[in-house]
Amino acid sequence: MSVQPGDAVIRKATAFEAAKAVLWSFLGVRKRADYDRDSVSLSPVQVIVAGLIGGVLFVASLLLVVKLILA
């Protein structure tokens, strides 16, 4: 299989791009064009890892806020 001049090159997303996509997904705000681009460049492993890290940070921030309010 050879690459033709008109073919699009698919690149792997960076960790920052994966985190950004997961953050916007947590908020429920996604543009269709961004979703289409991310679905091509993000791997499932990147999404899962970014989602787990984002979830842990979210829960930790909630616990911190509650602890500060009750202190």
Helices and strands as residue ranges (DSSP letters): H 15-27, H 32-41, H 44-70
